[in-house]
Amino acid sequence: MGVDAVMAVALENESDVEILNERFRNTHEQFDSTFGGRSLSLIGCQRIKDDEYFEHINTYYVDTGLQRLYSEGYERGDCFKLITQLEWLRSQPEVIEVYYGGDCYDYPSLWTKEDSIGLLFHFFKFGHTPYRKPSKWEVK
């Protein structure tokens, strides 16, 4: 058991769901090598129904396959794979916003380029050594 990564995207229009899913399918070979054998897809084309949390009505969960969350304090998942997926999603013209978090939270949080850079630097510093205390060699 553990915390799995959750992603979501806000799209301009409901019709963008099929466009984005088609792009996922057309780049399947690329995703197989980059994302470890599973392409992305929007889960069941079902909107997330919470107008109080999400600003955009066309917000959908993204099926990334089961993979562990990587975040500060929970350094379990494949950081490079997750950042690659998040930044690929952010680069798509139909995508307004990208969200990321763990399945233990109510909803994923808004994700920005700065968040990706911060998480990458966190990985460079801590890697996959979760819940550790600073060693005597680290600068405090």
Secondary structure as UniProt FT lines:
FT   STRAND          4..11
FT   TURN            14..15
FT   HELIX           16..26
FT   HELIX           28..34
FT   TURN            35..36
FT   STRAND          41..47
FT   TURN            51..53
FT   STRAND          59..63
FT   STRAND          70..71
FT   TURN            72..73
FT   STRAND          74..75
FT   HELIX           79..91
FT   TURN            93..94
FT   STRAND          95..102
FT   TURN            103..104
FT   STRAND          109..111
FT   HELIX           113..126
FT   TURN            127..128
FT   TURN            130..131
FT   TURN            136..137
//
